[in-house]
């Protein structure tokens, strides 16, 4: 297609995604409490170059200028998250009014500039006080989360009509409670399974609360996805790929759709039964208004005797000698088409949105400019693959690029740069990259 936004229709949503811990900074400022990421970045050897998000992009202080920049780039939809511990410093109970006031100012400024707010209620920064009580492994978190969700809807819902309950539950439970490479740094199958079930319950519980308080609101949630292919046509590689697909792509969406957990492919998931109570199967289900699909790459899977539970392992992009990003992920925009087709094949799937899509490349600042041609190409290819899916009948309603500003990229620190806007983390200077200018031109009415 001649790449324009016109074929997507007037109602199609185009925007950018960000996350509080990755851009806000304002570390413990104005009454904010500790989050698990505030704790995790201080553990030896967890974060590249011993970096942290204490300042990040300083969006907490610079939001007005950054939003002005966003509006100038013709971006009219901003998906951002609320830092739970900025509202409730110890997770629940006493409210930090300064934190509430900050989000009021942020939302008001967005609306004044013609930018529609899309709030993600949980983007990984659990208050530390709740982690001390077990965090996502404690079933009480379903109620704690519900209290927080209700507060946000009651206080911001007069101006915010678009909500996303969780960001990538498979990542924050898998990396944070099984592998220990993300906050809070726990490991083990039981921690992972408990966190998985409680996050899945909270996903539906939070959505029900939003709808009860704001029936006209648009409620969704987001899932990390990867297009999965077997390394070969051998049966054991095909079986391994099916297991990886069940874990990476199906673990949370299927209980949400009322299908239960994919225990046939992964027997270890049958141990989830120890955390199930009467009524849980029904309480896992909710009819979302939309589902957010987040995709960056594909995974090639082969059988391995040495990987517990799955008997499957990744064949890395480096092993396959294919083009990669600075995250060492394969550059494969076609993955977007495949995951959209996969998710849309569920009979009861609501409309889909791409709520994250992007790529980190080694940006070079020359003469005050960044000509990130690889990111421009990725963005064009991603949109083309989304349109390909739309032509095939997929009900796709929006695209949010990850991300607006270069930011703190979790355990990878500040080295991977995903932004449309370059950030000098020493001076906090912003420079719109070639990709940002391309997106601005694409979005121009």
C-alpha positions in Angstrom: 0.0 0.0 0.0 1.0 3.6 -0.3 1.7 4.1 3.4 -0.9 6.5 4.7 -3.2 6.3 7.6 -6.3 6.8 5.4 -7.0 3.1 4.8 -7.3 2.5 8.5 -10.3 4.9 8.8 -11.1 8.0 10.7 -11.8 6.2 14.0 -8.5 4.3 14.1 -6.4 5.3 17.1 -2.7 6.3 16.6 -0.5 7.0 19.6 2.5 6.3 21.7 3.0 4.2 24.9 5.1 5.0 28.0 5.4 3.7 31.6 5.7 5.6 34.8 8.8 4.0 36.3 10.6 4.2 32.9 10.2 8.0 32.4 8.9 9.8 35.5 11.8 9.9 37.9 10.7 12.0 40.9 12.2 9.2 43.1 10.5 9.3 46.4 9.5 12.9 45.7 6.4 14.6 47.1 5.4 11.6 49.3 5.9 8.8 46.8 6.6 5.4 48.4 9.0 2.7 47.4 8.1 0.3 44.6 9.6 -3.1 43.9 11.6 -1.5 41.1 13.0 1.2 43.5 14.2 -1.8 45.5 15.4 -4.0 42.7 17.7 -1.4 41.0 19.6 -1.3 44.2 20.4 -5.0 44.3 23.9 -5.9 43.2 24.3 -7.1 39.6 20.6 -6.8 38.6 20.7 -3.7 36.3 23.2 -3.1 33.5 25.8 -0.5 34.4 24.3 -0.2 37.9 21.7 2.3 36.5 18.3 3.1 38.0 15.1 5.0 37.3 15.5 7.6 40.1 15.5 10.4 37.5 15.0 8.6 34.2 13.5 11.2 31.7 12.5 13.5 34.6 9.0 13.4 33.1 7.6 14.1 36.6 8.9 17.7 36.3 9.1 18.0 32.5 5.7 16.6 31.5 4.4 20.0 30.2 7.2 20.4 27.7 7.2 16.8 26.7 3.4 16.8 26.1 3.8 20.0 24.1 6.4 18.2 22.0 4.1 15.2 21.6 1.2 17.4 20.4 3.6 19.1 18.0 4.3 15.7 16.5 0.6 15.2 15.8 0.3 12.5 18.4 -3.2 12.6 19.8 -3.3 9.5 22.0 -0.9 8.7 24.9 -0.9 5.5 26.8 0.8 6.0 30.1 0.7 4.3 33.5 0.0 5.5 37.0 2.7 4.7 39.7 0.7 2.9 42.3 3.1 3.9 45.1 2.8 7.6 44.1 -0.9 7.4 44.9 -0.7 4.9 47.9 2.9 5.1 49.3 2.4 1.8 51.2 0.0 0.3 48.7 -3.3 1.0 50.3 -4.8 3.1 53.1 -3.4 6.6 53.4 -3.5 8.5 50.1 -0.7 10.7 48.9 -2.5 13.8 47.8 0.5 15.3 46.0 0.7 12.2 43.8 -3.0 12.4 43.0 -2.6 16.1 42.2 0.3 15.3 39.8 -1.9 12.9 37.8 -4.7 15.5 37.8 -2.3 18.0 36.3 -0.9 15.5 33.8 -4.4 14.5 32.5 -5.6 18.1 32.4 -2.6 19.2 30.4 -3.0 16.3 27.9 -6.6 17.2 27.4 -5.8 20.9 26.9 -3.4 19.9 24.1 -6.0 17.6 22.5 -4.2 14.4 23.6 -6.5 11.6 24.7 -5.3 9.8 27.9 -5.2 6.0 28.0 -4.3 4.8 31.5 -2.5 1.6 32.2 -3.3 0.8 35.8 -0.4 -1.6 36.5 2.9 -1.4 34.7 5.1 -3.5 37.0 5.9 -1.0 39.8 4.1 -2.7 42.8 4.4 -0.8 46.1 7.2 -2.4 48.2 5.0 -2.6 51.3 2.7 -5.0 49.4 5.6 -7.1 48.2 6.7 -7.6 51.8 3.3 -9.2 52.3 3.8 -11.5 49.4 3.1 -9.3 46.4 1.5 -11.2 43.6 2.0 -14.5 45.4 -0.6 -13.4 48.0 -4.2 -13.9 47.0 -5.1 -10.7 48.9 -3.5 -8.7 46.2 -6.7 -9.2 44.1 -8.5 -7.0 46.6 -5.6 -4.6 47.1 -5.5 -4.1 43.4 -9.2 -3.6 43.3 -9.1 -0.9 45.9 -6.4 0.9 43.9 -8.3 0.6 40.6 -11.5 1.9 42.2 -9.7 4.9 43.6 -8.2 5.8 40.1 -11.5 5.5 38.3 -13.3 7.6 40.9 -10.7 10.3 40.9 -9.7 10.4 37.2 -12.7 8.8 35.5 -14.5 12.1 34.9 -11.8 12.9 32.2 -10.4 9.4 31.4 -12.5 7.0 29.5 -9.9 4.5 28.2 -8.3 2.0 30.6 -5.8 -0.9 30.4 -5.8 -3.1 33.5 -2.4 -4.9 33.4 0.7 -4.5 31.3 2.1 -7.9 30.1 1.3 -10.2 33.0 3.3 -13.0 31.5 6.5 -10.8 31.7 6.1 -9.4 35.2 5.2 -12.9 36.6 7.7 -14.8 34.5 10.7 -12.5 34.8 9.8 -11.3 38.3 8.6 -14.4 40.1 10.1 -17.3 38.2 13.4 -16.2 36.6 14.2 -13.5 39.1 15.7 -11.1 36.4 13.0 -8.4 37.0 11.6 -7.0 40.2 11.0 -8.3 42.8 13.6 -10.9 41.9 11.9 -14.1 43.1 12.5 -17.5 41.6 10.7 -20.8 41.5 7.7 -22.5 40.0 5.4 -22.1 43.0 6.0 -18.3 43.2 5.3 -18.1 39.4 2.2 -20.1 39.5 0.7 -18.2 42.5 1.6 -14.9 40.9 0.1 -16.1 37.6 -3.3 -17.1 39.1 -3.6 -13.9 41.2 -2.6 -11.7 38.3 -5.2 -13.4 36.1 -7.9 -12.9 38.8 -6.9 -9.3 39.3 -7.0 -8.7 35.5 -10.7 -9.6 35.4 -11.5 -8.1 38.8 -10.0 -4.8 37.9 -12.0 -4.7 34.7 -15.3 -5.5 36.5 -14.6 -2.6 38.9 -14.0 -0.1 36.1 -17.2 -1.1 34.3 -19.2 -1.0 37.5 -18.0 2.6 38.1 -17.9 3.8 34.5 -20.2 1.7 32.3 -19.5 3.9 29.3 -15.7 3.5 29.7 -13.5 1.5 27.3 -11.7 -1.3 29.2 -9.0 -3.5 28.0 -5.7 -5.2 29.1 -2.4 -5.9 27.3 -0.5 -9.0 26.5 3.1 -9.6 25.5 3.2 -11.8 22.4 5.8 -13.5 20.1 5.2 -15.3 16.9 6.5 -18.8 17.6 7.9 -21.2 15.1 9.6 -24.6 15.4 13.3 -24.8 14.5 12.6 -27.8 12.3 9.8 -30.0 11.1 10.9 -32.7 13.5 8.0 -33.7 15.8 9.9 -32.9 19.0 10.6 -29.3 17.8 7.0 -28.9 16.8 5.8 -30.0 20.3 8.4 -27.8 21.9 7.1 -24.8 19.9 3.5 -25.5 21.0 4.6 -25.5 24.6 6.4 -22.2 24.2 3.4 -20.7 22.5 1.1 -21.9 25.3 3.4 -20.2 27.8 4.2 -17.0 25.9 0.9 -16.3 24.2 -2.0 -18.3 25.7 -1.5 -18.4 29.4 -3.4 -15.2 30.2 -5.7 -14.6 27.3 -7.4 -18.0 27.4 -8.6 -17.8 31.0 -9.8 -14.3 30.3 -11.9 -15.7 27.4 -13.3 -18.4 29.7 -11.2 -21.2 28.3 -9.2 -22.0 31.4 -5.4 -22.3 31.5 -3.6 -24.2 28.7 -2.7 -27.2 30.9 -2.8 -29.8 28.1 0.4 -28.5 26.5 2.3 -27.7 29.8 1.6 -30.2 32.5 3.4 -28.1 35.2 0.5 -25.6 34.8 -1.8 -28.2 36.3 -0.3 -27.3 39.7 -2.2 -24.0 39.4 -5.1 -26.1 40.9 -3.5 -25.7 44.3 -4.3 -21.9 44.1 -7.8 -22.2 42.7 -10.9 -21.7 44.8 -14.5 -22.2 44.2 -15.8 -19.7 41.6 -12.3 -18.8 40.3 -12.8 -20.2 36.9 -15.7 -17.9 36.3 -14.0 -15.0 38.0 -11.0 -15.3 35.6 -13.4 -14.4 32.7 -14.3 -10.9 31.6 -15.6 -9.6 28.3 -13.1 -6.8 27.5 -14.0 -3.9 25.2 -10.6 -4.5 23.5 -7.4 -6.5 23.9 -4.0 -4.9 23.6 -1.4 -7.0 21.7 2.3 -6.1 22.3 4.8 -7.5 19.9 8.5 -7.0 19.1 9.8 -10.1 17.5 9.4 -13.9 16.8 10.9 -16.8 18.6 12.3 -20.0 17.0 12.0 -22.9 19.4 13.7 -26.3 19.5 13.4 -29.3 21.8 15.8 -29.5 24.8 16.0 -32.2 27.4 17.7 -29.9 29.8 15.0 -27.2 30.2 12.7 -28.1 33.1 8.9 -28.1 32.6 9.0 -27.1 29.0 11.7 -29.2 27.4 12.0 -26.3 24.9 14.6 -23.6 24.4 15.0 -20.5 22.2 17.3 -20.6 19.2 18.7 -17.1 19.5 18.8 -14.6 16.7 22.6 -14.5 17.0 22.7 -18.3 16.5 20.5 -17.9 13.4 22.6 -15.0 12.1 19.6 -12.7 11.4 19.4 -8.9 11.8 18.9 -7.9 15.4 18.1 -4.9 17.5 20.2 -3.7 20.4 18.0 -6.0 22.6 19.4 -8.9 20.6 15.9 -9.5 19.3 15.3 -10.5 15.6 14.1 -7.7 13.4 10.9 -9.4 12.2 7.9 -7.0 11.7 5.9 -9.9 10.1 5.4 -11.2 13.6 2.8 -8.5 14.1 0.7 -9.9 11.3 1.0 -13.5 12.7 0.1 -12.6 16.3 -2.9 -10.5 15.2 -4.2 -13.4 13.1 -3.6 -15.8 16.0 -5.5 -13.7 18.5 -8.3 -12.8 16.2 -8.9 -16.5 15.6 -10.5 -16.9 19.1 -14.2 -16.9 18.5 -15.0 -14.5 21.4 -12.0 -12.2 20.9 -13.0 -8.5 21.2 -11.4 -5.8 18.9 -7.6 -5.7 19.0 -5.1 -2.9 19.3 -1.4 -2.9 19.0 -0.6 -1.3 22.3 3.2 -1.7 22.0 5.4 -2.1 18.9 8.9 -0.8 18.5 12.6 -1.5 18.1 15.8 -0.3 19.7 18.7 0.5 17.5 22.2 2.1 18.0 21.2 5.7 17.4 24.0 8.1 16.5 23.8 11.8 17.1 25.5 13.7 14.3 25.2 17.5 13.8 22.4 17.7 16.2 20.3 15.1 14.4 19.6 11.4 14.6 18.9 9.6 11.3 17.5 6.4 12.7 16.7 4.9 9.3 16.4 1.4 10.7 13.6 2.5 13.1 11.9 4.4 10.3 11.9 1.2 8.2 10.7 -0.9 11.2 7.8 1.5 11.8 6.8 1.5 8.2 7.0 -2.3 8.0 5.0 -2.7 11.3 2.2 -0.5 10.0 2.2 -2.4 6.7 1.9 -5.8 8.5 -0.9 -4.4 10.6 -2.7 -3.3 7.5 -2.1 -6.7 6.0 -3.9 -8.2 9.0 -6.7 -5.7 8.6 -7.2 -6.7 5.0 -7.4 -10.3 6.1 -10.4 -9.4 8.3 -8.7 -8.8 11.6 -10.7 -6.2 13.7 -7.8 -3.9 14.6 -8.6 -0.5 16.1 -5.4 1.2 17.1 -1.6 1.4 17.1 0.6 2.7 20.0 4.3 2.9 19.2 6.8 2.0 21.9 7.9 4.5 22.9 7.8 8.3 22.9 11.1 9.0 24.8 14.2 7.0 25.1 13.9 5.7 28.7 15.0 3.4 31.5 14.7 0.0 29.9 14.3 -2.2 33.0 17.2 -4.6 33.6 18.9 -3.3 30.5 19.3 0.2 31.9 19.6 3.1 29.5 21.5 1.5 26.7 18.6 0.3 24.5 16.9 3.2 22.9 13.3 2.7 21.7 12.1 6.3 21.5 10.9 8.5 18.7 12.6 11.3 20.7 16.2 11.1 21.8 17.0 11.9 25.4 20.4 13.0 26.6 20.2 11.6 30.2 23.0 13.9 31.4 21.3 17.2 30.2 17.7 15.9 29.6 17.8 17.5 26.2 15.2 16.2 23.8 15.8 15.7 20.0 13.2 14.4 17.7 14.7 11.5 15.6 14.0 10.9 12.0 11.5 8.2 13.0 9.7 10.8 15.1 9.5 13.2 12.2 8.3 10.4 9.9 5.6 9.4 12.4 4.6 13.1 12.8 4.2 13.4 9.0 2.3 10.1 8.8 -0.1 11.4 11.5 -0.6 14.8 10.0 -4.2 15.4 9.0 
